[in-house]
Amino acid sequence: MLKEAMEWISEKTGNVIEFDLNGEKYTNREIYKVEKARRKELTVTTLTGLVDYIKSAFDGKEEYIVSVLSHHKVAVESKLNANKRREFVIVSNAQLPAVNLNSFMDLEQFNIQLQSVFVPSDERAKVLSLIGNIRAENVMQTGDNGISQQVEVKRGVASKAKEEVPNPVYLKPFRTFTEISQPESAFVLRLREGGSMGLQAALYEADGGAWKNQAILSIKEYLEEELKEQQNRITILA
């Protein structure tokens, strides 16, 4: 056992011998390249923080690649180092509110969500008015297509009327960095009878995720404008 241990130590710590065999180079044991130390990236939650870091040249005027990785994440990477690897210098992850989409909720929760995590607009006001004035507890299906809906709403103090549920509706939830305009997208507004829960409402995404591409391009445009004086040392990718 001692002999085997000594042989193992000798093998691992002995000199490396390099030799040629049939025109190929070999060594007497496996060796590993010592890689250059890598920095730990900074993290922020806004585009402003990322821009301020680049403008400050706090760690020197390096050349960077600024990658818009998604509608809520942007990363700044270094040039290739001696090991042909890039380092993350600073990463910004947007802090986004929870937006409940593609599932039903009671009208009170739906109303609160529209007011708290959607950008004010005429379309939002129209939906809020409809939801706030629903009179009856039943939803009527209308039209020949089988998907149109109608509800009874209040009109004045005592009168009431039937009103079509608008579809699609174009709204702007807070889904990306607040420094840019929130992308508007189409939603299908649906109402249903929820039994003891009363009426329920839901918004279903209806643009196939195109809003994400719009947000990414808006982030790129924002960064290009804010960092135009740094364009000689940054490359923005989206």
Secondary structure, DSSP 8 states (H G I E B T S, - for coil): -HHHHHHHHHHHHS---EEEETTEEEESS------------EEESSHHHHHHHHHHTTT----EEEEEEETTEEEEE----TTS---EEEEEE--------SS-EEHHHHHHHHHHHB---HHHHHHHHHHHTB-SS--EEESTTS-EEEEEEEETTTEEEEEE--SSEEE-B--S-TTS----EEEEEEEEE-GGG-EEEEEEE-STTHHHHHHHHHHHHHHHHHTGGGTTTEEEE-
